[in-house]
Amino acid sequence: MRFLETDTILRYLTRDDEAKAGEVLELLRRVDANKEQVTTSPLVIFEVVFTLQTYYKLSRTDIRDRVLTILYLKGLSLSDKGVFVDALDDFCELNLPFADAFNACYMKQRKIHEIYSYDEHYDKIVGIRRVLPQ
């Protein structure tokens, strides 16, 4: 088992360095074929989304589609992988910040229905009730 870091994923998703993108593609093919197992952390996925959005200026839909190609790799181990998949959909469909979309999906998975927050965009999320701290 080896760890898959942010820059490696970004080289593949952006193809900003064709030689490195090709090397990563070969690695990802092995991972998808379960010939090699890798793991990564939630922070890496957050960094990837943040970098694609702020530095590369990709659309939310493009970010979702690209990141899903990584998340669906058969040999990738990631805690809360399903939460990430759902959060990417909410990130696009509800136009939420990715961290907030993740938090809402994390809550839903754990059957938590109320959140202390001043952020009104949580009001858009079905099944989540925003509560003001008092």
C-alpha distance (Angstrom), angle and dihedral (degrees) to the residues before:
residue distance angle dihedral
M1 . . .
R2 3.79 . .
F3 3.80 132.3 .
L4 3.82 120.1 -110.7
E5 3.81 110.2 -144.3
T6 3.80 131.9 -155.9
D7 3.80 98.8 -105.1
T8 3.79 92.4 52.7
I9 3.79 92.0 53.2
L10 3.81 91.5 45.6
R11 3.81 93.0 51.7
Y12 3.79 88.9 58.1
L13 3.82 97.8 40.4
T14 3.81 95.9 46.9
R15 3.80 100.7 30.6
D16 3.80 87.6 -149.4
D17 3.80 88.1 147.0
E18 3.80 108.8 36.5
A19 3.81 95.2 -163.4
K20 3.80 92.9 53.2
A21 3.81 91.6 41.2
G22 3.80 88.7 56.0
E23 3.80 92.0 49.7
V24 3.79 91.6 49.6
L25 3.81 90.9 46.8
E26 3.81 89.3 58.0
L27 3.80 90.2 49.7
L28 3.81 92.0 48.5
R29 3.80 91.1 50.0
R30 3.81 89.1 56.4
V31 3.81 90.5 47.2
D32 3.80 92.4 49.1
A33 3.81 90.6 49.2
N34 3.83 88.7 51.0
K35 3.81 89.6 -119.9
E36 3.78 88.0 123.0
Q37 3.80 130.8 25.5
V38 3.78 123.3 -145.9
T39 3.75 135.1 175.3
T40 3.76 133.5 -157.4
S41 3.77 137.1 -179.2
P42 3.78 132.8 -111.6
L43 3.81 88.1 -112.9
V44 3.81 90.5 61.3
I45 3.81 91.4 54.6
F46 3.81 90.6 47.9
E47 3.82 90.1 50.1
V48 3.80 91.4 49.6
V49 3.81 93.0 51.1
F50 3.81 92.3 44.5
T51 3.81 93.4 48.9
L52 3.80 94.2 46.1
Q53 3.80 90.1 50.3
T54 3.80 101.6 41.5
Y55 3.80 105.7 28.5
Y56 3.80 102.9 27.5
K57 3.85 93.9 32.5
L58 3.80 93.9 -141.0
S59 3.77 120.8 168.1
R60 3.78 118.8 -102.9
T61 3.80 90.8 -111.8
D62 3.78 92.2 51.2
I63 3.81 90.6 48.4
R64 3.81 91.4 50.0
D65 3.79 93.1 48.5
R66 3.80 94.0 47.6
V67 3.80 96.1 45.1
L68 3.80 91.7 47.1
T69 3.82 89.0 60.2
I70 3.80 86.8 62.6
L71 3.80 96.8 41.8
Y72 3.81 92.3 51.6
L73 3.81 94.1 56.0
K74 3.81 107.1 124.9
G75 3.80 94.6 -138.8
L76 3.82 96.6 47.6
S77 3.77 118.4 108.6
L78 3.81 115.8 -160.9
S79 3.78 128.9 155.2
D80 3.80 113.4 -119.4
K81 3.81 92.1 11.4
G82 3.81 90.5 157.7
V83 3.80 91.0 52.9
F84 3.80 89.3 55.0
V85 3.80 91.6 50.8
D86 3.82 91.7 50.9
A87 3.81 92.2 43.0
L88 3.80 91.7 54.2
D89 3.81 88.7 55.9
D90 3.82 92.7 49.7
F91 3.81 89.6 44.5
C92 3.82 87.3 60.4
E93 3.78 104.2 31.9
L94 3.82 99.2 40.7
N95 3.81 96.3 31.4
L96 3.80 91.3 -127.3
P97 3.78 127.2 157.4
F98 3.79 105.4 -95.8
A99 3.82 94.5 -118.4
D100 3.80 91.1 53.1
A101 3.80 92.0 46.6
F102 3.79 88.5 51.7
N103 3.81 92.2 48.5
A104 3.81 91.9 50.6
C105 3.81 92.5 49.3
Y106 3.80 90.5 45.3
M107 3.80 89.0 53.1
K108 3.79 93.2 48.1
Q109 3.79 92.1 50.5
R110 3.79 89.0 53.7
K111 3.81 93.0 42.9
I112 3.81 93.7 -115.2
H113 3.79 108.8 149.5
E114 3.80 104.8 178.5
I115 3.77 131.6 60.9
Y116 3.79 131.8 -171.3
S117 3.77 103.7 -131.8
Y118 3.78 144.9 130.0
D119 3.82 90.9 -150.5
E120 3.80 106.8 110.2
H121 3.79 93.9 -161.0
Y122 3.83 87.1 79.1
D123 3.82 85.1 70.8
K124 3.84 87.8 71.6
I125 3.79 92.8 62.2
V126 3.78 116.1 95.2
G127 3.79 111.4 -133.5
I128 3.79 95.5 22.0
R129 3.80 122.2 98.2
R130 3.79 118.0 -162.7
V131 3.79 115.4 -139.5
L132 3.80 124.8 -168.1
P133 3.79 115.5 -130.7
Q134 3.80 108.8 -110.2
